[in-house]
Amino acid sequence: MLKYILIPLLPFFGFLIAGLFGKYLKERAATVAVGGVLGAFVFAVSAFIDVANGTIIDENFYSWILIGNLSVNVGFQIDQLTAVMLMVVTFLSTLIHIYSIGYMHGDKGFSRFFAYLELFTFFMLVLVMGNNFLVMFVGWEGVGLCSYLLIGFWYEKKSAADAGVKAFVTNRVGDFGFVLGMMLIFTTFGTLDFTDVFAQATPQLAAQNIDLLGIEVGIVTLICLLLFVGATGKSAQIPLYVWLPDAMEGPTPVSALIHAATMVTAGVFMVARCAPLFSLSHTAMNVVAVTGAVTALFAATIGLVQNDIKRVIAYSTISQLGYMFLGLGVGAFSAGIFHLTTHAFFKGLLFLASGSVIHALSGEQDMRKMGSLRRKIKITYAVFLIGSLALAGIFPFAGFFSKDEILWSVYNAGSLGRSLWMVGLTGAFMTAFYSFRLIYLTFFGKSRMDHDVEHHVHESPPVMTVPLMILAFFSITIGFIGMPLIPHANLFANFLAPVFPHVQHGGTDHGLEIGLMIFSVLVAATGIVMAYVWYVRDTRIPDKLAEKFSGVYTLLLNKYRVDELYNYLFVDGLVHKLAGVLHRIGDVKIVDGAVNGVARLIGQASERGRKMQTGFVQEYAFIMGLGLVVLIGMYYVVK
């Protein structure tokens, strides 16, 4: 059991050492941090092997809360789903830690950065290993805290500090739904333990309703929708996606860690973990699927025109998370987690590769100031190309297998599924287009770099490029663990089968499945070719279209002005007005009123008392004598 406990504890020890002694360790803190997360990966591999051999771990370590009927233990559960997440989190985190040694070299906050990375990894591991909702929520809130610390790591920059606050506040909105969901789970099931809750998740329970503001709502549906509100915050789905693009203000390794291995996957994992509940509510499943599909398309349209290299990849993350929820929403739980897994590798690769480009260009992130880099930073170009092919879903790269499994499952999910399949296919076309728009603007065409920047272009050091090559290898190969069509060849789905309830989400017409796969690849290839024509062969086309459809282009470039809308409605409209009301009532009338009232009372009492002071000595002597007589009289009366 000790080796399982060490999986989260080793990164936590690394956090303590790097955080407390970083001043003395300086850049040697990275060695401690890498050792902590690498050790966690080794024990995660051991746990994965144990689970593959049939061992399911579900242990409580001590009683945490015992209040009335509420009993919560601190315990871990490692089943097939957790084992997959442990492998993804620890492996990606290890590579990102190693990469960060080169990327953050010379930064004055070097040891602090690695301390935060370790703490982030620790909380994510607690989240995926917890055996009840409250322990999961501790990890859930912990990764939210660490995202604030890491996004705003360069707090001297106002934009970074604001982005950290935005991420923290936006996630609190989603977390409020999660908390309400937990409360309803406890009142319904009398426990927060996963095993006990899911054991009571029966069709009979699904038929029970609750009165909500005069409306009869299925109790399981309400629980699932509240939990999903939390998922939309952590996994950046409409309407709570707005924090994720601004998270690019943090160092690039942070972007990779948040987008690939940790925080944004938390919502997907939570919905998958709660599959026994969600599968009982047709309404909740449809909400998840539709939200995922709309988010996938919505974010893809914004990614088409962004010019910051990291923001393009950020919007692709929001879009790909939408595909994961689309899969979960039609009951293809293993397909959703499969896409989470493949996405972790190629998205981690793309973010770290973008960091290599930024490193080579002395901090430049605007693709309009790049171009013709493929011969100057050959390794970065090669791995970037592999990551983009995987993201676009081109065979045989990893994204092809997981994306098409989702699309096939959606296609077989009834009439709504056919509509969502069209949305997903349109998003796949856009994904391929903006992925290769990025490739062509960055690595092809004429150089648009500043002369001084171009003069100093250089390939990143091996400490950065080796993790890139490892991720590129898995971006090519990891998809083969989910081979379709061939019986028993989908090792990933077979491994996860005991965790998820069986939901019919796939047909048996293999000819149709192959046809849809080929069609999907052709759609993606069309996007790639179109991007080549527009950004390599005739670079005047995008400018002409932007001028002709200036309204649409401006709307997409400004991200549909959702940030401005939220600022108007909530920041200025709600927060500032509420703050004004609280100031007038709380500060002015209550706090200031109480202080000023006490002062006035003392002043009035003093004013009246002052009139008793006449200044005549004989009057003072008379009063003293009178008081002495009264005291003597009281003495004899009492005696």
N, C-alpha and C positions, 0 to 999 in steps of 0.2 A: 504493500500500500504506500510505502514511503516514496517510491519512485513516481507515483501518480501525483502526490502532493508537491513534489519538487518541480513539476512542470510549470505551475505558476510561481512557485516560491523562488526559483533561481533568477528569473528576471526581476523579481521584487528585491532580492538581495543585491543584484546589480544596480538597481535604482538607489538603494540606500548607500552603497559604497561610492557610486559616482556622484550622488547628490551631496553626501556629507564630507567626502574627502577629495572631491574634484579639484578643489583649490590646490591641493598638493600633488594629485596625480596628473593634472593637466591633460594632455592628449593621451596619456596612458589609461585614462578612464575608458577609452574606447575598447581597450583590451578586456577590461572587466565586463563591459556591457556585452560585447560579442560573446564572451565566454558564458555569460548568463543565459542568453537566448539560444546559443548553440547547445548548451546543456539541456535546455527545455526541449529543443528539437530532438535530441537523442532519446530522451525519455518519452517524447510523443511517438517516435517510431516504435519504441518498445510497447507502448500502450496500443498502438494500431495493430501490431502483430498479435497481441493478446486478444483483442476484439475479433480479429480475423480468425483466430483459433477458437472462437466461441465464448470467450470470457467477457461478460458485461459487468462493469464496475458501477455500483451504486452504494456509496458509503456515507454515513453521517459521522462527523468528527466531534461535534459537541452541540449542546442545546444553546441556541442563541437567544430566542425570544419565547417566553412562556407567559402569556397574559390571557386569562380566561380560557376561551376555546382556541385561541391563536397559539399554535406551537410551531416554531420555525427552527430548523437545525441548519448548521453550516455543513454542507455536504457536497460531494461531487458525483456526477454521473457521466460515465464514459461508455457510450454505445457507438453504433456504427456512424451516426451523424456527427457526434462529438469527435470521434476519431478522425474523420475526414477534416473537420474544421481545425483540429489541433495540428495536423500535418500542414495544412495551408498556412495557418497563422505563424507557426514557429519557423517553417522553412522560408517563407517570404520575409519575415522579420529578420531572420539571420542574414539574408542577402542584403537587405536594406541597411542593416547595421554596418556590414562590411563596406558597402558602397559609400556610406556616410563618412567613413574615415577619410576618404579622399575628397569628398565634396565639401565637408565642413572644416577641412584642414586650415588652420590659421584663424578660425572664427573665435572671437573673445569669449563666446558662450559655449565653447566646445563641450566641456564636461557636463554643463547643464543640459545641453541638447541630448546627450546620450542618456542622462538620467531620466529625462522626459520620455524618450523612446522606450526605455525599459519599463517605466510605469505604465505606458500605453499598452505594451505587450502583456503585462501582468493583468491589467483589468480586462483586456479582451479574452484572455485565457480563463479568467474567473467567469466571465459572461457565458462562454460556451461550455464550461465544465459544471456549472451550478446544477444541482438536482431539484431546485425549486425556484419559483418565480422571484422570490425576494433576493436570493443570492445572485440570480441572473441580473436583477435590477441594480445591485451593487456594481457589478461589472459594467452594466449599461450606463450608469451615471459616471462611473470612473472614466470610461473612454470619452464621454462628453467633456469632462473636466480636462483630460489630457489633450483633446482636440483644441480646446481654448488655449492651453499653454503652448502648444506646438504651432498652431496657425499664427498666433501672435508672438512667436518666438522673437522675431526682430521688432520688439515693441517700440523701438525708437521711431519706426515708421508708423504714421497715423493710420495708413491704409491697413497695415498688418494688425494693429491693435483693434481697429474697428471690425475687421473680418473675424477676429477671435471672439469678440463680443457678439457679433451677429450669429456665429455658429452656436455659441452657448445659449443665447436667448431663444433662437429658433427651435433648438432641440428641447428646450424646456416646455415649449408649447406641445410638442409631440409627447413628451414624457408625462404630461398631465393626463393625457388619454391612457397611457400605459398604467399609471397609478390607479385611475378609476377602474380600468379593466381588472387589475389585481384585486381591488376591493370587492368587485362583483364576483370574481372567482371565489374568494373566500366566503362570501355570504351564500353562494350557491353550493359550493362543494365542501365547505368547512375545513379546507386545507389549501396550502399553496404548493405542496409537493407534486411534481410532474406525474409521478407514477400513480398517485391516488386520484389526482384530477382526471387524468386520461382514462383511468379505469372506470370512472363514472360517466364518461362521455358516451352516452348511448343514444340511439334514435328516440327513445322515450323522453330523454331530457331535451332533445331538439324540438319536441312538440310543446314544451312548456313556454308560456309567454309571461311577460312582465309589463305592468302598466307604466308607460313613460310619458308623462305629461298628457295623460288621457288617450294615448295611442298604445295599442297592444303590439309589443315587439317581442320576437323570440329571444329568450334569455341568452342562448348560445350565440345568436347573431349579434346581440348587443356587446357581449364579451369580446367577440372576434373583431368587431368594428372598432372598439376602444383600443384593443391591442394594436390594430392596424394603424391607428392614428400615431401611436408611438413609432411604428415601423416607417411611416412616411417621413418622420423627422430624421431618424438615424440613417435611413437609406435614401434620403433625398428624393422623395416622390412628390408630385403635385399634391397639395399646394406648398409643402414645406421644403422644397428643393433649393431655395434661394441661397442658402448658406454655402453650398458646396463649391460653386464657381469661385467665390471669394476666398475659399480655403487655399487657393493658389498663392496667396500672399506668404504662406509659410515656406520654409526651405523645401526644395524638390523632394528629398527623401521623405518628408512629412506627407507630401501629396501622394507619393507612392504608397506609403503605409496606410493612410486613411482610405484611399480609393481602391486599393487592391486587397489588402489582407485583414484590415481591422474594421474600423468604425462603420463604413457604409454597408458592409456585409452583415452587420448585427441585426438589422431589421429583417433581412431575408432569412437569416438563421432562425430568428424568433418565430416567424410565421411557419417555417418548416418544422420547428420543434413542436409547435401547437397544431400540427396537421390533424390530429384526432379531433380537435375542436372545430377547426375551419371546415373540415370535410363534412360536418353535420349541418352547415349553413350554406345553402345554395346562394342566398343573398350576399353573404360575406365573401364567398368565393368569387362571385361576379364583380363585386366592388374591387377586390384585389386585382382581378384580371383586367378590368376596364381601366383602372388607375394605372396599372403597369403599361398597358398598350398606349394610352394617351401620353404618358410621361415619355415613353420611348420615342414617339413621333415628335412630340413637342420639343424635347431637348435636341433631337437630331436636326430640326430646322434651325435652331439657334447656332448649332455647331457648324453649319454650312458657311457662315460668313465671318466667324471670329478670326482675329489676326494674332492673338497671343497664343503661342504654341502650347502652353499649358492649359489655357482655357478651352481650346478645342478638345483636348483629351479629357478635361473635366466634364464637358457637356456629353462626351461620349460615355463617360461613366454613368451619368444620370440616365442616359438612354439605355445602356446595357442593364442597369439595375431594373429598369422598366421591363425588359425582356424576362428577367428572373421572376419578377412578380407576375408577369403574364403567364409563365409556366406554372407557378404555384397556384394561380387563380383557376386554372382549368384542371387542377388535380395532378399535374405532372411534377410532383414534388422532387423526385430524383433528378429530373431534367433541369429544374430550377437550380438545385444545388450543384449539378454538373456544370452549368454555365457559370455559377459562382466560382467554381474551382478553376476552370479554364481561364475565365476572365481575370482571376487573381494573377495568373502568370503573365498573360500578354499585356494586361494593363499595368502591372508592376514594371514590366519591360519598357512599355512606352513612356511611362513617367520618368523612369531612371534614364532612359535614352534621351528624353527631352532635357533632362538635367545635364547630360553629357554635352548636348548641343549648346546649352546656355553656358556651361563651363568653358567650352571652346571659344565662345563669342564674348567672353568677359562680361557675362550677365545679360546679354541681349535676349529678349523673349519675343519681339515682334517679327513675325515671319516676313513681313514686307521689307525687312532689313537683313534678309538672309539670302539664300540662293547659291547654287553651284558648290555645295559643300560635300558632295558624295565622294570626291577624290581627295579631299583634305582630311576628312575624318571617316575613313573607310569602315572601321569596325562599327562605329555608331550608326552609320548609314545602313549597314547590312542588318544589324539587329533591329533597327527602326523599321526597316522594310518587312522583316519577319513579323514583328508585332502588328504592323498595319494589315498585313495579309490575314493574320489570325483574327483581328478585330473585324475585318470585312467579311469573314466567313468563307474564305476561299479554301477549297480542298487542296491538300490534306492537313491544313493548319488547325490548331485546336478549336478555334471559334466556330469552324464549320460544323463540327460534330454536335456541340452543345446547342448552338443557335438553331440548327435544323431539327434537332430533336424537339425543341420547344415549339417551333413552327408546325411540325407534323402533329404534335399533340393538340395544339390550338385548332388546327384544321379539322380535327376529328371531334371537336367539342360542341357540335351542334351548330345551329344557325348563328348564334352569337359568336361562336368560335370562328366561323368562316369570315365574318366581318372583321374580327380582331386579327385574323391571319392576314388579311389585306393590309391592315394598319402595320402589322409587324413586317410584312414584306416591303412596304414603302419605306419604313424606317431602315431596313437592311440596305436598300438602295442608297439612301442618304448617308448611312454609315460608311459605305465603301467610298462614296464621293468625297466626304470631308476628310476621311483618313488619308486618301491619296492626294487630295488638295494640299494637305499638310506636307506630304512627302515631296511633291513637286515644287512647292514654294520654298521649302527648306533646302533641298538637296539638288534641284535641277535648275535649268535656266541660267540667266546671267546673274552675276554677283551683284547684290544690292547692298552689300555691307559697307560700313564706314571704312575708310582707308586704314585707319589705325587698328580697328578691330580685325579686319581681314589680314593684316600683317602679322597678327599674333594668334591666328587660328591654329589650334593644336589638338591632337587626340588626347582623350582623358587617360590618366594613368591606369595601370593594370588593376589596382584596387577597386576601380570603378568599372572597367571594361569586362573583367572576369565575371562578376555577378550578372552583367548584361548578357554575356554569352551563355551562361547557365540558364537564365530565364528564356533566352531565345531557343535553346534546345528543347525545353519543356513546352514552349509555345508551339513547337512543331509536333511533338510526340505525345503530350498528355491526353490529347483527344482520342487516341486509339484505345483508351481504357473504356470508352463508351461507344464501341462499334455498333452501329444499327444493323438491322436485317438478319445478321447471322445469329442463329439460336445460341444462347448462353455466352455470346461474345461481348455483350454489354456488361462488363465486369463491374462498372460503377453502379449501375442500377441494381444489379443482383446483390451487391454488397449492402446497399441501403434498403433493400426490400423489407427486412424485418422491422424497420423503424416506422415506415409510412403505411397508412391505411390504403387498401387497394381501391383505386378509383379508375374506372375505365376511361382512358384518355388516348387510346391509340387504336387504329384499325389494323387489319391484317392484309390489306391490299398492298403488297410489297412493290408491285409495279407502279402504283400511284405514288407511293412514298419515294421511290427512286426518281420518278418524274418531277415531283415537287422539289426534291433536292437539287436536281439539275437546273430546274427553272430558277431556284433561289440563287444558285451560283452564277447563272447567266445574268440575273438582275444585278448582283454585286459587281460582276465583271463589267457590265454596262456603266455602272457608276464610276469604276476605275478608268475606263476608256474616256468617258466624258470629262473627268477631271484632267486627264492627259491632254485632251484637245483644248480645253479652256486655259490651262495653266502652263503648258509647254509649247504646243504647236501654234496657237493663236491667242496670245495673252491679252488681246484687246477685247475678247468676248466678255469676260466678267465685268469690265468697266462699262461696256456698252449696255449690258443687261442691268447693271446697278443704276445707270443713268435713266434707262427706260422705265424700270420698275423701282424708282427711287423710294416710293412710299413703303413698299414691301421690304426693300433692302434695309432702309433705315429702321423699320420696325424690328427686323431680325437682328440687326447690329446692336440695337438697344435692348435686346432680349425681351421684346414685347412690353417693355417699360413696366414689368411686374415689380421690380424693386421700387420704382417711383410710386407705383400704386400702393404698395404695402407701406411705404414711408408716409404717404398722404393719409391713408386710412388708419394705420396703427401707430406709427411713431409720432407724427404730428397730430393726427386726428384723435387718437386714443390715449397714448402714453403722455404726451405733453399736456393735453387737456385734463386728463386725470391728475397729472402732477400739479396742474394749476389749481384744481379743485381741492386736492389734498393740502396744498400750500395754504390756500385761503382758509380752509376749515381747520386742518390739523395744526399748521404752524402759527397762522395769524390768530385764529380765534381760540384754539385750545392751549397750545404751548405758550405763545406770546401772551395770550389773554390771562392765563394763570399767573405767569410771572409778573405781568403788569398789574394784575389785580391784587396780588400780595403786596406789591410795592405801594399801590394806592391805599390799601388798608393800613399799612404801617404808617404811611404819611398822614392819613386822617387821624389815626390814634395819636400820633406824635403832635399833630396840630392841636388837638383837644388837651392833651397832657401839658403842652407848652403853656396854655392859658392859666394853669394852676400855679405856675412859677411866677410869683409877684415880685420877688426880690427884697421883701421886708423881713428882717431877721426876727422880729417879734412874732410874726405870723408863723414862721418855721418853728420857733420855740414853743408856741402854743400847740401846734399840731403834734410835736414830739411829746409834749407833756400829756396831751389827751390820749395819745397812743399808749403811753406808759400806764396811765390809769386803766385803760381798757384791758391791757394785758394782765395787770394785777387783779382786776375784778374777775377775769376768766380763770385765773389760777385758783382763787378761793372758791369759785363756783364748782370747778371740777373737783377740788379737794373735798 
